Amino acid sequence: MTGKTFGKVIAFVAICFVIILVFGVISKYTSGFTSSFKTFYIQANGKDIFTTASNYVLSPEEELHVEVRYTFTNENEEFRGYNVKIVPNKVQDNDFNVVTSTGTYSFQAEEDYTKAFDIQKYNTYFTIQPKGALNDMLSSYFGGEVEDCTDNVYENMFVLVVSSYNEESIVTIYFTIGETQDTGQVIAYD
C-alpha cells in the first residue's frame, strides 16, 4: 500500500469516526431523535433524563441526588439556576380523600406538595427526600393527624418537576413514596 492510499484510508476512517460521534451526540440530546435538541437536562442518581422518567421510589431514609445540567455551559460561565416543584400525578380513578383532624381534602386537587419534602438546593444540584412516610408527609402538609392513606397509594403518584432558570425547559420524574422495612430494603406500596 502506498503512502497516498494509506493517507486516504486514514482520512476516510477519521471522517467516519467524526460523523458517528456527531450522530451519537445529536441522538443523545434529542432522546433518540424523538424530540428537539435539549439544552437543559438532569441527572438523577447518575442517569441522564432529558424529558421524563418514571417508576422512581423515594423513601424517608434515602435522598435522591439530582444534578442540573445545561448542555452548552462552560466552567467560566455563571450557572443559570433552576426551579423545583412537586405536584400530584393526576391519574383518573386514582384520586382519594385525605382525612385529617382539620378536614377532608382531595389528594389530586392540591397543586403543590413541595413543602411535604425536604429539598436542599445547591448551585448545580439538589437533594430531595420525603418528610417521613406517606402519612407523616400528608400530616405535615395538611396540618393535623391523618387517617392511614397507605391503601390509596398508586404507582407514580407524585411528579418532580425541574425547570430551567427561565422555565422554558422542563424535565419530570414520576415517583412513589416507599417505606423501609426492618431489612433496610425500600419497598413501594402496591
N, C-alpha and C positions, 0 to 999 in steps of 0.2 A: 504494500500500500504506500502510495507516495505521500509526501508531506502535505500537498494540497488536498488530497482526498481525505486524509486524516483530519485536517483542519475543518473541512466541510462537515464531516461526521460529528466532530465535537461541537461545532456551531449548531447543527441540527438538534443534537441532544440537549444543548443548553436552552435553545428556543422552546423545545417541547417541555422541558422542566419548568420554565418561566410560565408558559401557558397553563400547565397543570396547577402550578402554585396560585396563579391569579384565579383560575376556575375554582379552586378549593376555598380561597379566601372569600370570594363572592358568594359561594354556596353557603359558607358558614354564616355570614352576616345577612343572608336573605332566607334563612331557615330552609335550606334546600331548594331555593328558587320559588318558594311559595309566598313570599311577601317582599315588600320593598326593602331596600338596603337599610339595616339597623345601625344607628349611630349611638344608641343607648341600650344597654342590656344589664342584667345582673348575673351574679354567680352565687348560687345558694349551695352551701356545703360542698363547694368545688365543681358544681355542674353549671355550665353556661345556659342561661334562659333568655331567649330573645323576644318571645311573645308571651307564652303561657306554659305553666307546668301544673300538674295536679297530683293528688294522692300522697301529699306530704302529711306526716303526723307530727304534731308538736306536743311536747309534754312539759309539765311544770319543772322537771328535773334537768332538762337539757335544752339549751338555747339553739336557735337557728342562726347561723352566721351568714350574712348576705353582703357580698361585695357589690358596689355600684360602679359600673364601667361606662365610659364614653369611648367610642371607637377611635376617634381622632384627637385624643388629648395627649399632649407631651408632658414630660416631667416638670418643665419650667412654667407651664400654664397653671393658673389658679383653678382649682377644682370647682365645677359649676354648681354642685349641690343636687339635691333630690328631695322627694316627698314620700311619706309612708302613711298608708291608711289601711285599716282592716274593716271590711264590710261583710254582712251575711251573704252567703251564696243562696240566692232566691230560686229554689227549685220547687216547682209546682208539686203539691201534695206532701211536702215535707215540712211545712211550717207547723209550729207548735206554740202553745201558750207557756210563758214563764210566769209561774205563780209565786209571788213574793209576799212578804208581810206588808208591803206598801201598795200592792195592786197586782193586776194581771196584764201581761204585755205579750204581744205577738213577737216572736223571735225575729222573723224576717222583715217586720215592719221597721225595725231600727235601721238607721242609716250609717252608723259609725260605731264599731266596737273597739276602736283603738285603745281606749282607756282601760280595757279589760286585759291588756297585755303590757308587759314590761319591755319597752323598746329603748335601747341605748343607741343613740345616733352619734357617729363619729364622722370625720371628714369624708372618707371614701367607702365606709361600710357601716352596717348597723347590726345589732343582735336583737332577736325577738324571742320572748318566752311568755307563755300564759301565766297569769297571776293565779296560780293554783289549778286544781282540777276544774272541770266544766262548771259544776255547781258553785264553786268558790268564785270563779270568774264572773258568772252571771250575778252572784250576790254582790260583788264589789261594783259591778256595772250599774245594776238597778237600785242598789242600796236596800238592805234588809235581807232577812232569811229567804232562801229559795227552796221550793219543793224540788225533790230529785228530778232532774231532767235527763239523766243518762239513758233512759229508754228511748228518748227522742232524737238522739244523735244520728246524723246521716253522713254519708261519705262526702268529703269536701264541703263541709258546712260553712267554712269561713273562706274569705278571699283576701290575700295580702296584695295590695295594690301599690306598686312602686312606680313613681312617675319622675320624669326628668325635671330639672330645675324650672323649666317653663311649662311643664305639664303637657307638652306636645307628644311625648312618647311615654307609653305605659307598658309595664310588664306585670303579669299577675301570677300568683301562686295560690292554688286551691289546696286547702288543708283541713284536717280534722284534729280535734284535741284527743290525745290518748292519755292513759294513766299508766304509771309504772307499777308493775306487780312486785312482790317481795323478791323476785329473782333479778330485778333490775332491768328487765326487758320491757320496752314500751309497747303497749297494745292499743289498738284503736277499738272503739265500740262498733258493734255490728248493728 
